[in-house]
Amino acid sequence: MNRITKLSAIAMAAALLVTIAGCSGSGGGGSTSSQGNLPNIAAQKKLGAGEGKLNIIVWAGYAEDGSDDPTVDWVTPFEKQTGCQVNAKTAGTSDEMVQLMRTGQYDGVSASGDATLRLIYGGDVAPVNTSLVPNYATISDFLKLKAWNSAGGKMYGIPHGWGANVLMYNPAVVTTAPDSWSAVFDKNSPYAGKITAYDSPIYIADAALYLKATDPSLGIKDPYSLTEKQLDAAVALLKTQNANIGEYWSDYTKEVEAFESGSSVIGTTWQVIANLVQSDGKAKVETVVPKEGVTGWSDTWMIAAKAKHPNCMYQWMNWITSPKVNAQVAEWFGEAPAQTKSCSETSDPNFCDTYHATDAAYAADIHYWTTPQTTCVDGSGKTDCTAYSEWTTKWQQIKG
Amino acid sequence: MAADQGVATRGPVSAFFATRPRTRLGLLLTPPLLWLVVAYLGSIVVLLITAFWSVNGFTGAVVPAFQVGNIVSVFTDPLYREVTLRTILVALSVTVIDAVIAFPMAFYMAKVASPRTRAFFLVAVTTPLWASYLVKAYAWRVLLEPNGPIDIVTGGHSPGYGLPATVITLAYLWLPYMIIPLYAGFDRVPTSLVEASADLGASTGRTVRSVILPLVFPAIAAGSIFTFSLSLGDYIAVTIVGGKTQLLANLIYGQLVTANNQPLAAALSVVPLIAIILYLLAMRRTGALESI
């Protein structure tokens, strides 16, 4: 009898396993599409009443509720106005965002260009009915229907803002203001051991951008369209850099802490991190746009294909791109707002000029994060480029 | 009288089971067996199956198409070999450090200290277990930071963030898991044996080597199972104090979260699984499994 009990337990376990395997099998099978096979997901037709809750994945500083700085709060007014309780989950990298969206627990995400296409073609996000987002009309035209936020002629989100990854340094240690990324890539850097870098495969593009300027023989045109040889050169540069790195960061709080304690003195950053260090007052930092140019991001609020609170998400997309709020977010994060009307709402009247918010030419000059694919993403139509999966493998090798 | 009462108060349910011992046993064992087989072993089996699947290079979605590439690359890629070696060395160093620190402490607690001091030590050893893991790891980050307390005390010779800092932090975190079984082990050694050894003229060193160590070795081995397996799977302490160091669990986490490559992550997690199984088999020969 005892043996029978054991046997039946095993049989039940086996049955369950088959069920589990079957479920995940069909789940995976639904999204085997490579680019070109757009999942057929319909946009919402009309707006209903709010569901009282909203779960979103955000970049640090995109959903402030006054807990970082009591004067920086656009979540609480949203909750009061719409009755949607916001639960914001901060992610450190685009990869984390994609992973979190796949859990199916979130209604939306502030996705950068290196996550958007993966989400769109993975069937994780739905197209957006822009007529349900009144503030969409006045968003900068050069952000609409772009390669990173649309597919099949449909917008897959509402543009939020854009900006550059800049070089941050502690002027108390780095006494001569750097004007080049060589400050972090030079083998003989005087700041060896106190250099930091962004802990994501997408950082390979920063090395490629530096090589584009310093080693023309490689023929790099676009830092996200690298041939095998160009990728190897960037990887070699990053391996050299690794010897001088103190710590990598992907959690923004870690970089804040590292600069405040002095364990990092120079490295790539987002403006919001510099602002946080400055407002804490424990260390002084400066930021600079190096002469080789910069990588950057252009973020889009996307709605999950299976959002549980779609109406709250639509209200959020409209709220976050409203002139006043978009101005607040942009000033807090240190980026150009997508909303053209925000420029008259910023507390610093010159803010939009500083960030070139309405300057299409300047915006075109930033190398926005995008997902590298074997079909080069520079539009040349060539197919000898390296894909992101290869970048991730190389990234682990770089870190060793 | 007592037996009569027992019969009198027996309800219909217990009367039913009293005559059917097999049913009783079956019902008793089914929940834990289900837990073990379905939730525990089942999840490991699912993991192993995933290791043979592949992933869509662009969207990162898992594709249930059989292939052995992941397993092959885990055992052939020099990166994975190097990191595996590093991780096992960290786990072994942590285990050795904890054993060396715990040995005299546990001996003192079990054999020398008065009951009152013993209670004090037991509380002192276990109290850190009440504090959050993250708090303790971040405390070490502060201790080790440039111009931090350790830097000041040692005159600028803090190890800084890196592999040594990781070993120190992990050794601190898992020390109680070594002291407690070792204390129990010493407690079981009869004091008369130590006295007899001394009466027969053995030096202290000889007594420790020939009498105490063989008797408490299973306890050390039992503690080492905890310190070894906990260190092997850790990836948080190393991201806090390890600087740019990667351990095996960081690679698994990276493949899962950064690369969105669940199959490769599953294949990678086979490595610590094998390491733990080998370690447990080795420990079984020392009789440690009876001492846990």
Boltz contact constraints between the chains, C-beta under 6 A:
constraints:
  - contact:
      token1: [A, 1]
      token2: [B, 22]
      max_distance: 6.0
  - contact:
      token1: [A, 5]
      token2: [B, 26]
      max_distance: 6.0
  - contact:
      token1: [A, 9]
      token2: [B, 33]
      max_distance: 6.0
  - contact:
      token1: [A, 9]
      token2: [B, 34]
      max_distance: 6.0
  - contact:
      token1: [A, 9]
      token2: [B, 37]
      max_distance: 6.0
  - contact:
      token1: [A, 13]
      token2: [B, 37]
      max_distance: 6.0
  - contact:
      token1: [A, 13]
      token2: [B, 38]
      max_distance: 6.0
  - contact:
      token1: [A, 13]
      token2: [B, 42]
      max_distance: 6.0
  - contact:
      token1: [A, 16]
      token2: [B, 38]
      max_distance: 6.0
  - contact:
      token1: [A, 17]
      token2: [B, 42]
      max_distance: 6.0
  - contact:
      token1: [A, 20]
      token2: [B, 46]
      max_distance: 6.0
  - contact:
      token1: [A, 25]
      token2: [B, 64]
      max_distance: 6.0
  - contact:
      token1: [A, 28]
      token2: [B, 61]
      max_distance: 6.0
  - contact:
      token1: [A, 28]
      token2: [B, 62]
      max_distance: 6.0
  - contact:
      token1: [A, 28]
      token2: [B, 63]
      max_distance: 6.0
  - contact:
      token1: [A, 28]
      token2: [B, 64]
      max_distance: 6.0
  - contact:
      token1: [A, 31]
      token2: [B, 59]
      max_distance: 6.0
  - contact:
      token1: [A, 31]
      token2: [B, 61]
      max_distance: 6.0
  - contact:
      token1: [A, 32]
      token2: [B, 56]
      max_distance: 6.0
  - contact:
      token1: [A, 32]
      token2: [B, 63]
      max_distance: 6.0
  - contact:
      token1: [A, 34]
      token2: [B, 58]
      max_distance: 6.0
  - contact:
      token1: [A, 35]
      token2: [B, 58]
      max_distance: 6.0
  - contact:
      token1: [A, 95]
      token2: [B, 258]
      max_distance: 6.0
  - contact:
      token1: [A, 96]
      token2: [B, 257]
      max_distance: 6.0
  - contact:
      token1: [A, 98]
      token2: [B, 260]
      max_distance: 6.0
  - contact:
      token1: [A, 99]
      token2: [B, 257]
      max_distance: 6.0
  - contact:
      token1: [A, 99]
      token2: [B, 260]
      max_distance: 6.0
  - contact:
      token1: [A, 118]
      token2: [B, 59]
      max_distance: 6.0
  - contact:
      token1: [A, 121]
      token2: [B, 59]
      max_distance: 6.0
  - contact:
      token1: [A, 122]
      token2: [B, 59]
      max_distance: 6.0
  - contact:
      token1: [A, 122]
      token2: [B, 61]
      max_distance: 6.0
  - contact:
      token1: [A, 245]
      token2: [B, 244]
      max_distance: 6.0
  - contact:
      token1: [A, 246]
      token2: [B, 243]
      max_distance: 6.0
  - contact:
      token1: [A, 247]
      token2: [B, 243]
      max_distance: 6.0
  - contact:
      token1: [A, 248]
      token2: [B, 244]
      max_distance: 6.0
  - contact:
      token1: [A, 261]
      token2: [B, 145]
      max_distance: 6.0
  - contact:
      token1: [A, 262]
      token2: [B, 146]
      max_distance: 6.0
  - contact:
      token1: [A, 263]
      token2: [B, 145]
      max_distance: 6.0
  - contact:
      token1: [A, 263]
      token2: [B, 146]
      max_distance: 6.0
  - contact:
      token1: [A, 387]
      token2: [B, 57]
      max_distance: 6.0
  - contact:
      token1: [A, 389]
      token2: [B, 57]
      max_distance: 6.0
  - contact:
      token1: [A, 392]
      token2: [B, 258]
      max_distance: 6.0
  - contact:
      token1: [A, 392]
      token2: [B, 259]
      max_distance: 6.0
  - contact:
      token1: [A, 396]
      token2: [B, 254]
      max_distance: 6.0
  - contact:
      token1: [A, 397]
      token2: [B, 79]
      max_distance: 6.0
  - contact:
      token1: [A, 399]
      token2: [B, 246]
      max_distance: 6.0
